[in-house]
Amino acid sequence: MNKKNFIKGTTLPVALFFTMATFAPAWGLQPVSAAVETVQQQNSIKGTVVDSQGEPIIGASVLAEGTTNGTITDIDGVFRINVRPGTKLKISFIGYTDKTVVAKNDIKVILVEDVTALEEVEVVAYGTQKKVTMTGAIASVKGEELTRVSVGSVSNVLGGQMTGLTTVQYSGEPGADAAEILIRGKATWENASPLIQVDGVDRESMNDIDPNEIESISILKDASATAVFGIRGANGVILITTKRGKEGKAKISFTTSASVLMPTKMVEQASSYDYARFHNQMMTGDKKSPMFSDAVIQKFKDGSDPIRFPDIQWADYIMKNATLQSQHNLNISGGTDRVRYFISAGAYTQGGLFSEFNLPYNLSYQYRRFNYRTNLDMDVTKTTTLSLNISGNVNNSDQPRTSQGSSGLIKNMYYATPFSSPGIIDGKLVNATSEIFSDGLQLPFTGSTGMGYYGNGFNQSNNNALNVDVVLNQKLDFLTKGLSFKAKGSYNSSFTVNKIGSGGSVATYTPVLMEDGSIAYRKFGENTDVKYSYSTGKKRDWYMEASFNYNRTFGDHTVTALLLYNQQKEYYPKEYPDIPRGYVGVVGRATYDWKSRYMAEFNVGYNGSENFAPDLRFSYFPAGSIGWVMSEEDFFRPLKSVVSFLKLRASIGLVGNDKIGGSRF
C-alpha cells in the first residue's frame, strides 16, 4: 500500500469524527476543538520490519494494541501508521514470532522465525514433509483428539475429524463394531478399503490399536500423495504414527475411563392385544374370517392368563438396559541424550447387551483386549540411530452360537410374535401352543420366538498378535550434506484359536390347562451338554525396505529426494501353505520449493503383485503436483488482514488396486 492510498484510507474516519463532533451538545461528545487537539497529538510513525538476516518482510501486520488501527509493510518492509508516540504496536507475520514494540519514528523491528510454525511437519508416504510446502492432498489429526471419547476401535472416532474421510458403522457388536472407512468415496469395485500403515508397515486393521499409543493419523487422498504405493494406492492410504520418547525426565501417564452403553432407540412393537386386533382387521379387509376369537383378544387385553396367552416385548425381555465399557492405559516415556523410550500397556473391555439367563457358559456378546507397546530409539553414534518397536495385543471375544450372527439375532427378535412364548418360567423355556385348551380357547398360530439363541451354544475367539520393527537411520553428510540412508525390517505374526460349544440342546415346555384351572407343562426334548471343539489359524508376514533420502537447502531453494526399494511377503499356512502373497516395488520422489512459495513434486512407483500373471505383474504409477502460496505475493498484501494464508495446488497421477475379484484373498 503506497502513501497516497494510506492517507485516503485514514482521512475518512477523521472527517466522520469531525462531523459527529458537531452534535456534541445532543450526544454528550467532546467539543470539536478537543477532537482536533487529539488528532494533532498523533504522528505518522514510520518503521521497518526485517527478519533475522536483515531482509525486509513484505506484508507484515502492524496493529496498535487495543484498537483496529493498523497497516501492513510494503515491498521494502516499511510501514507508516498514525498513532501517538509511546503506543504499543503488535507486529506479526506468518512463520514468525509476534513482537510488541513501543511506537517511535524510524523504528526498526526484527522478527524471529517461529521454528515451530515453519518446521511443522506432516507424515507422508515413507517420510515427512514441511506442512507449508506440501502439494499433495493430505489431512491429519493429532492423537489427543482420539482419546477424548472412550472407544475400542479407532475408526469409530475418525468420522468428522478429517475432510475426505467417510466412516460407516454397521454393527454395535463388541469386538466387531469397527466402522468401514472410505477416502473420497468408493474408488474401486470389490475392495475399496484404504491401505493402512502403522509406523510405515502395512497392517490389516487399525482397530486393535490402543488410541493412547497414537501420536497422529494422516490420510493421503489424491494420486500425488499415494502414487508411491502404486498398485495399492487407489483407495487412499491411512498412516498411523505411534508415540516415541523424548529426552528428559521420565513422564508417567495413567488414564482410565468407564462408560455406560445403552440402546439408543429400540423399535416399538405391537402388544399381543394390538397384534390380534390388527390381524383380524387385515383378514376382514381381505374378505376372510378373523382368526383371533374375542375371548383370546380379551385374554390379551386384561393379561389374566400370561402363560397360555403371553404378551412379551422381546427387545425388553432379551436385552439389558445397559452394559459397561472400560478403557485403561499406563505409559511411561523419557530418555537421555543417547536413548529414548516410550512404553505403554492398555486394557479395554466391553460387555454385551443380551441376557444370559443363568446358562453355564457365556452367552452374551463380550470383548476384552490387552495392548502393549515399546518404542526405543538409540543413538549408536552421532550419525547413527537404531530404533526398535515391539507391539501387540491379546484379545478375546464371546458370542452366542447362531447361524445368523448378531444382525440375524436382532432381526429375529423383531420378527418374533409377542404371544409366541412367555419366556423362562421357573427355569424352563416355555413356548406357546396352538392346541385347543380344555376351556375351548385356542391360539390360531404362535409364530417364532425371540429366544433363538438360548441353549444353542457359544463361540469364543482368542487372538494373539505380535509386531516387531527394527529401523536403522544413518546420516551420510560425510559424502554430501543432507544425504541419509534408512533400512527397515518388520516381522508380524498372529495366532487365533476359535473355541466352539455346539450340539447342546434344552428342553422346551408347552402349557396344559388342568381341570382344576392350574397350569401344567408338557415337556419336549432333553437338556444335553454342549460339545466342545476348536480350530486354529495362523498368519505371518515380513517386510523390508531400504532407502536413500536427500534434503538440502541452497539459499532460498530447498530440494529433497527419495529412492526406496521395498518387498513384502504374507503367509497363510492353513489356506495356502506353500504360496505366499508377495509384493515388491521401487519408489522415487523429488520435491522443490523456493522460499516456501513455489513448490513442485514428482512421485513414481514401480511395483507389482503376484495377484496377476507374470507378464502383467508390474507397472509404473507416476504422479506430479505443483503448489503456489499466493498469500506471499505482493499483490495479495491488501487481503492479508482477511486471509492470512492461501495456497493453490494441482496434481495428476495414476494409482492402482490389486485386490480385485477372482484373487486368492
Summary of the structure (lengths in Angstrom):
residues: 665
radius of gyration: 35.5
end to end distance: 63.7
largest distance: 113.3
contacts: 2070
relative contact order: 0.11
helix: 17%
strand: 45%
